[in-house]
Amino acid sequence: MSIPVLMVAAIDLGTTFSGYAFSMKAEFENNPLQINANQAWKPGNPSIKCPTCILFDENKNVLSFGYDAEDDYMNIVLDKTQNEYYFFKNFKMNLYKIEVLTNDSMIEDVAGKPMLAKTVIVGSLKSLKNHLLENLKTRGIFGSALRENEIKWVLTIPSIWTEPAKVYENLRSEGGTTDIVIQEKLKDWKA
């Protein structure tokens, strides 16, 4: 028996800004143009996207993403402890420089410290996914009326990607759908 899809969620990991949007099945059936997006990334800033940046600790654990990562890193720099952290901002530009993106591909943070590209990508996708799930919990939707396996995930891939996009194509061929890429491959990639 297949599990019903009650919500479609799209994640846009952008070059400069990132975000997500979602639509509940019932809302879509009544009004297909009813699409929800986060409106409150930062108090006082009504943007539906946040900066594409992520902060890791020295053990490569995600500390924060988006505006929170920018604010946290600014405080770390003021404390002069930035060598203990990894901060990636607009890192997708670094991905364009990699001829073929593999599990072993490395990119550098703002200070030139290397990290596996997949760690940065997976950390960013997980951060956006978790933010959406927390947003849904706050609204009283997730957990009671909606379970994670009832969400169909969509991931945007830039049209200008050629060789680097092959990693996503390879993942898709392994799992079948973008949904599998996000839910299953994030589990496989121990970022």
Secondary structure, DSSP 4 states (H G I P E B T S, - for coil): -PPP--EEEEEE--SSEEEEEEEEHHHHHH-TT--EE---SBTTB--S-EESEEEE-TT--EEEETHHHHHHHHHHHHTT-GGGSEEEESTHHHHHT-SS--TT-EEE-TTS-EEEHHHHHHHHHHHHHHHHHHHHHHTT-BTTTB-GGGEEEEE---TT-SSTTHHHHHHHHHHSSHHHIIIIIHHHS--
